[in-house]
């Protein structure tokens, strides 16, 4: 008891909301470019109405692969139904002219009313970092990430030629080769394919991490937080876009 009584009072009081990644990191356009959650934090029983989260980005290139992100709150009931409650305004992530690891920090008043559903023990609430493409994705960054292969090719939905024998095409330009009638649906020429070098840069896809943390803090700690949202970025050009709109389509999983 003596040790407990002499224990110092905690200086920092806040709610920790462990965040988990909900989607793979390298992602091209998803589901018609609707809002997709990259991270989810269970905030059931939260104390504060102001939250802060941090995330990182990679391969976000200005004018090629730009993203929109927002924070959104969802209500989950016992029947696996998920309903959006509120959202911040849209933050445009423009990236940079070359590859950098960018850092983003968002502060937001979540809009979940105090006293919600306390008698309902099957209801939970989450705050989620959502994203979608703003510009892009492009197929390849540049010719430096592709390879030209001379090949015979055909549309996938067309039948292959049934006649046998060697391919003999005398007097045909290699750049504009077209096979005779005995080889219908088949042509020949240079085909461009991505260069497989084990590097995400060739695929035209940005990466955005799960929230490194999601915490609830008092007004004294984050006075900038608002219902519209506040943000700070490093190595990552950004600007505010549209106002919050919870009617925009999103994955309902």
C-alpha positions as CSV (number, residue, x, y, z in Angstrom):
1,X,0.0,0.0,0.0
2,X,2.8,2.4,0.8
3,X,4.4,1.8,-2.6
4,X,1.0,2.4,-4.3
5,X,0.4,5.6,-2.4
6,X,3.9,6.9,-3.3
7,X,3.5,6.0,-7.0
8,X,3.7,9.1,-9.2
9,X,0.5,10.2,-11.0
10,X,0.6,9.4,-14.7
11,X,1.4,12.5,-16.8
12,X,0.1,11.2,-20.1
13,X,-3.5,9.8,-20.0
14,X,-4.8,8.5,-23.3
15,X,-6.7,5.6,-24.9
16,X,-4.6,3.2,-27.0
17,X,-6.4,1.6,-29.8
18,X,-4.3,-1.2,-31.3
19,X,-4.5,-1.0,-35.1
20,X,-4.3,-4.0,-37.5
21,X,-3.8,-3.9,-41.3
22,X,-6.8,-5.0,-43.2
23,X,-5.5,-5.1,-46.8
24,X,-2.3,-6.0,-48.6
25,X,0.2,-3.1,-49.0
26,X,1.0,-3.1,-52.7
27,X,-2.4,-2.3,-54.4
28,X,-3.5,-1.2,-57.8
29,X,-7.1,0.1,-58.3
30,X,-9.4,-1.8,-56.0
31,X,-13.1,-2.6,-56.7
32,X,-13.8,0.3,-59.0
33,X,-11.8,2.6,-56.8
34,X,-14.2,2.7,-53.9
35,X,-13.0,3.5,-50.4
36,X,-11.0,0.6,-49.0
37,X,-9.9,0.3,-45.4
38,X,-6.1,-0.2,-45.0
39,X,-6.3,-0.3,-41.2
40,X,-8.9,-0.9,-38.5
41,X,-8.8,0.0,-34.8
42,X,-11.3,-1.2,-32.3
43,X,-12.4,1.9,-30.3
44,X,-15.3,0.4,-28.4
45,X,-15.5,2.1,-24.9
46,X,-13.4,5.0,-25.9
47,X,-13.0,7.9,-23.5
48,X,-11.9,10.8,-25.7
49,X,-13.6,12.2,-28.7
50,X,-10.3,13.3,-30.3
51,X,-8.1,10.7,-32.0
52,X,-4.7,10.7,-33.6
53,X,-3.2,8.2,-36.0
54,X,0.0,7.9,-38.0
55,X,0.8,6.0,-41.2
56,X,3.5,5.8,-43.8
57,X,3.5,5.6,-47.6
58,X,5.8,4.3,-50.3
59,X,5.9,4.5,-54.2
60,X,3.6,7.5,-54.2
61,X,4.6,9.5,-57.2
62,X,3.3,13.0,-58.0
63,X,1.1,13.0,-61.1
64,X,1.2,9.2,-61.4
65,X,0.2,7.5,-58.2
66,X,-1.7,9.8,-55.9
67,X,-4.2,8.8,-53.2
68,X,-7.1,10.1,-51.2
69,X,-7.3,9.1,-47.6
70,X,-9.7,9.8,-44.8
71,X,-10.6,8.5,-41.3
72,X,-14.0,7.0,-40.8
73,X,-15.9,5.5,-37.9
74,X,-18.1,2.4,-38.2
75,X,-20.7,0.7,-36.1
76,X,-20.6,-3.1,-36.1
77,X,-23.6,-5.1,-34.7
78,X,-23.8,-8.8,-33.7
79,X,-24.9,-9.9,-37.2
80,X,-21.7,-8.8,-38.9
81,X,-23.4,-5.6,-40.3
82,X,-21.1,-2.6,-40.7
83,X,-22.5,0.9,-40.9
84,X,-20.5,4.1,-41.4
85,X,-21.1,6.7,-38.7
86,X,-18.9,9.6,-39.6
87,X,-15.8,10.5,-41.6
88,X,-13.2,13.2,-41.9
89,X,-12.8,15.3,-45.0
90,X,-10.6,13.9,-47.8
91,X,-6.9,14.4,-47.7
92,X,-5.2,14.3,-51.1
93,X,-1.7,12.7,-51.0
94,X,0.3,13.9,-54.0
95,X,3.5,12.1,-53.2
96,X,6.8,13.4,-54.6
97,X,8.6,13.5,-57.9
98,X,10.7,10.5,-56.9
99,X,10.4,7.7,-54.5
100,X,10.3,8.6,-50.8
101,X,8.9,7.0,-47.7
102,X,6.2,9.5,-46.7
103,X,4.8,10.0,-43.2
104,X,1.3,11.1,-42.5
105,X,-0.3,12.2,-39.2
106,X,-4.1,12.8,-38.8
107,X,-6.1,14.3,-35.9
108,X,-9.8,14.1,-35.9
109,X,-12.9,14.5,-33.7
110,X,-14.6,11.1,-34.5
111,X,-18.2,12.1,-34.0
112,X,-19.3,9.0,-32.1
113,X,-21.6,10.3,-29.4
114,X,-20.8,9.6,-25.8
115,X,-23.2,7.1,-24.2
116,X,-23.7,5.1,-27.4
117,X,-25.1,1.6,-27.1
118,X,-23.7,0.9,-23.7
119,X,-26.5,-1.6,-23.0
120,X,-25.8,-3.4,-26.3
121,X,-23.0,-5.8,-25.5
122,X,-23.0,-7.0,-29.1
123,X,-22.1,-3.6,-30.7
124,X,-18.6,-2.5,-31.4
125,X,-17.1,0.6,-33.0
126,X,-14.0,1.0,-35.2
127,X,-12.1,3.8,-36.6
128,X,-10.5,3.0,-40.0
129,X,-7.9,4.6,-42.2
130,X,-9.4,4.5,-45.7
131,X,-7.8,5.2,-49.1
132,X,-8.4,5.1,-52.8
133,X,-6.6,6.2,-56.0
134,X,-6.7,9.9,-56.9
135,X,-4.5,9.7,-60.0
136,X,-3.4,6.4,-61.6
137,X,-2.5,3.7,-61.6
138,X,-0.3,3.6,-64.7
139,X,0.7,0.3,-66.2
140,X,4.5,0.9,-66.0
141,X,6.6,3.8,-64.9
142,X,8.7,4.0,-68.1
143,X,10.4,2.1,-70.8
144,X,13.1,1.4,-68.3
145,X,10.8,-1.1,-66.6
146,X,9.5,-3.0,-69.7
147,X,10.9,-5.6,-72.1
148,X,10.1,-6.1,-75.8
149,X,9.7,-9.7,-76.9
150,X,9.2,-10.9,-80.4
151,X,6.5,-13.5,-80.3
152,X,3.5,-15.0,-82.0
153,X,0.3,-14.0,-80.2
154,X,-3.4,-14.2,-80.5
155,X,-6.5,-12.9,-78.6
156,X,-7.1,-15.1,-75.6
157,X,-10.8,-15.6,-76.5
158,X,-9.9,-16.8,-80.0
159,X,-9.2,-20.4,-80.9
160,X,-5.6,-21.5,-81.7
161,X,-4.9,-22.7,-85.3
162,X,-5.6,-26.4,-85.7
163,X,-3.3,-27.1,-88.7
164,X,0.2,-28.5,-88.1
165,X,3.5,-28.0,-89.8
166,X,6.2,-25.4,-89.6
167,X,5.6,-21.7,-89.7
168,X,7.0,-20.5,-93.1
169,X,6.3,-16.9,-93.9
170,X,8.6,-15.8,-96.7
171,X,8.9,-12.2,-97.7
172,X,7.2,-10.9,-94.6
173,X,8.5,-7.9,-92.6
174,X,9.5,-9.0,-89.0
175,X,7.9,-5.8,-87.7
176,X,4.5,-6.3,-89.3
177,X,4.2,-10.1,-89.5
178,X,0.7,-11.5,-90.2
179,X,0.3,-15.2,-90.6
180,X,-1.6,-16.6,-93.7
181,X,-5.1,-17.9,-93.6
182,X,-3.9,-21.3,-92.4
183,X,-3.1,-19.7,-89.1
184,X,-6.2,-17.7,-88.3
185,X,-6.3,-15.4,-85.2
186,X,-2.5,-15.5,-84.9
187,X,-0.1,-12.6,-85.5
188,X,3.5,-12.0,-84.9
189,X,5.4,-9.0,-83.7
190,X,7.0,-7.1,-80.8
191,X,5.1,-7.5,-77.5
192,X,5.8,-5.3,-74.5
193,X,5.8,-7.0,-71.1
194,X,6.8,-5.7,-67.6
195,X,10.4,-6.4,-66.7
196,X,10.3,-8.8,-63.7
197,X,13.0,-7.5,-61.4
198,X,11.3,-8.1,-58.1
199,X,10.6,-4.4,-57.6
200,X,7.2,-2.9,-56.9
201,X,8.1,0.2,-58.9
202,X,7.2,-1.5,-62.2
203,X,3.6,-2.3,-61.3
204,X,2.1,1.1,-61.0
205,X,0.9,0.7,-57.4
206,X,1.5,2.8,-54.3
207,X,1.8,1.4,-50.8
208,X,0.2,2.7,-47.6
209,X,0.9,1.2,-44.2
210,X,-1.5,0.2,-41.5
211,X,-1.8,2.9,-38.9
212,X,1.3,2.8,-36.8
213,X,-0.9,3.8,-33.9
214,X,-4.4,5.1,-33.2
215,X,-4.9,6.9,-29.8
216,X,-7.6,8.9,-28.1
217,X,-6.3,12.1,-26.5
218,X,-7.7,15.0,-24.5
219,X,-8.2,18.5,-26.0
220,X,-5.1,19.8,-24.3
221,X,-2.9,17.3,-26.2
222,X,-4.4,17.8,-29.7
223,X,-6.3,21.1,-29.8
224,X,-6.0,21.0,-33.6
225,X,-8.4,18.0,-34.0
226,X,-11.7,18.9,-35.5
227,X,-14.7,17.1,-37.1
228,X,-13.3,18.0,-40.5
229,X,-9.8,16.7,-39.6
230,X,-6.3,18.0,-39.3
231,X,-3.2,16.5,-40.9
232,X,0.6,16.9,-41.2
233,X,2.8,15.1,-43.7
234,X,6.6,14.7,-44.4
235,X,8.2,13.7,-47.6
236,X,4.7,13.7,-49.0
237,X,3.0,16.7,-50.6
238,X,-0.7,16.9,-49.6
239,X,-3.7,19.1,-49.8
240,X,-7.3,19.0,-48.5
241,X,-10.0,18.0,-50.9
242,X,-13.7,17.4,-50.6
243,X,-15.7,17.7,-47.4
244,X,-16.8,14.6,-45.5
245,X,-19.4,12.4,-47.4
246,X,-20.4,9.2,-45.7
247,X,-22.6,8.3,-48.7
248,X,-19.7,7.7,-51.0
249,X,-19.3,3.9,-51.8
250,X,-17.0,1.9,-49.7
251,X,-16.3,-1.8,-49.1
252,X,-18.9,-3.0,-46.7
253,X,-17.0,-6.0,-45.4
